[in-house]
Every structure is written in C-alpha cells, then in structure tokens.
C-alpha cells in the first residue's frame, strides 16, 4: 500500500514565474513637482526661453553664469536631498531653477532613471512653465552615434521640433545629428514633450562628454547664439570645475562604436 506520508509530493501546478501573480504590485512613485519661490506658486511662468542643462559642461557653465536669480527647484521624491548645501553647489543632487531676464535655466544635477523621464518632462514643460522656446544641452554617447567617432573629436550637433525648423533657427551654425544616430534618456523625453505641446525645441548634443575643449565650445554657443544682447559673465573657475564635475558613463570600446 502507498505511504502518503513519505512519498514525494506531486509537482506544483504553478511555474515559478506564475507565483509572481500573487505578489502585490509596488506602490507607484510620487509624481515630480516644482517648488517655486514666487509668492503665488500657481502663476504660470512664460519665459521666452527655457534652457535645460544635462551635460557636465553645460551644468558647470550655467551654474557659474551671472547674474542670475534662484527661483525654485524641481523635486524628484526618490532623490534624497541629504548632503545638499544651503548655497547651490555643483556637488548637490538637485535641479535648481534660475531666471536671468526673460530666460529660465534648469540644472539637472542628478541621474534620472529612464522610467521617470516622461514624468519629469511633463512636470517641467507645459504646466507651471510654458516657454516660447526650449533649448536642451546634452551629450551624445559613443554607442549611439552613427559613424566613426574619436575621443580627440569635438563637435556639437542638434535635433529640432517641427515648429523650430519652420522659423529662424536659434543655433544657426550647427549641423543636424546624422540619420541613424540615437538620442535617449531625459533629453529625448524633453524634446518629445516640446513636439507634442507645439513648442519650439532644440536638443544640442556635444562630444566628448567632458573636457576643456567641449566646455569652451558650449560657452561660445551660449554667448554667440543664445545669450546675445544680455550682459552676462562666467566665474573664473567655471571652466576648471567643468572638467571635474559630472558622472561620466563608461562603455566598452569596440570597432562597432569607433
């Protein structure tokens, strides 16, 4: 007679992956939000230009741009402010908003997860801030560029929304990013938001990600094409700090990318 106590139990009718169906989903993350220093934070800001810095050179340059006024910050709830200084610093994990005349600057000094890029783009553009034009300063990665690219090269290229192409271009001297090259992350989400909202938008990508040559090139672009007619200055140590600041992504080099 079969011993039901010692015999091996029959196999489970569930596969391992099926067991996850009984696990409650993780609670959704809180939405990003803008904290503005204006007395009436419900007032919609309508700047002539919104400049968004994502690349290390542009972050350093906009941080050292003067004169400018701190008007708020973009809060990503999962990014801890622990360790941030009272006075804005390039070492902070923050996204501070500044104004200079009719221009708003946004410095993204933290890494944004890919699943949060669209929520941030929606929060920054088209709700409390409705700009006439948006300039996004990002860097291109070797793996996403179609064609041979060397670490000795220095260049800047652009992508534009449909509305920007129809008018007078902001960055007249730049060529377009070659067909087949890829832009990803927050920069792509911001440009897509501009296209969807019918806002003039330009995504300027530079190579290499860090270095004195690319910092000087971005500085020249800002002074010549973007901030012309505005009396601005850069702190003396701005370029030096731009060489050190920023999280550089390292990828395995191969002939596929070079």
DAKA-V763516 format. One line per field, one symbol per residue. ss: DSSP state (h for helix, s for strand, l for the rest). phi: phi as a letter, one per 30 degrees, with the letter a starting at -180 (. if undefined). burial: I if it has 16 or more other C-alpha atoms within 10 Angstrom, else O. A space follows every 10 residues. Layout:
ss->???
phi->???
burial->???
This chain:
ss->llllllllll lllllhhhhh hhllllllll llssssllll llllslllss sssllhhhhh hhhlssllss ssssslllll llllllllll llllssssss llssssssll lllhhhhhhh hhhhllllsl llsssssssl lhhhllllll llllssssss lhhhhhllll llllssllll lllllhhhhh hhhhhhhlls ssssssslll lhhhhhhhhh hhhhhhllll llsslllhhh hhhhllllll llllllll
phi->.dcddcdddd dddcdedddd dcdddddddd ddacccddec dddddbddac ccccdedddd dddcdbdbbd clacccedcd dejddddebd ddcabdcbbb hccccbcdcb dcdedcdddd edddbjcdbb ddbbcccbbc cedccdkdbc dddbabbbbb deddddcddd cddcdddeej dbcbideddd dddddddicd bbcccbbddb kddddddddd ddddcccdic dbbbedcddd dddcdjccdc bddaddcc
burial->OOOOOOOOOO OOOOOOOOOO OOOOOOOOOO OIIIOIOOOO OOOOOIIOII IIIIIIIIII IIIIOOOIOO OIIIIIOOOO OOOOOOOOOI OIIIIIIIII OOIIIIIIII OOOOOIIIII IIIIIIOIII IOIIIIIIII IIIOIIOOIO OOOIOIIIII IOOIOOOOOI IOOOOOIOOO OOIOIIIIII IIIIIOOIII IIIIIIIIII IOIIIOOIIO IIOOOIOOOO OOOIOOOIIO IIIOIIOOOO OOOOOOIO
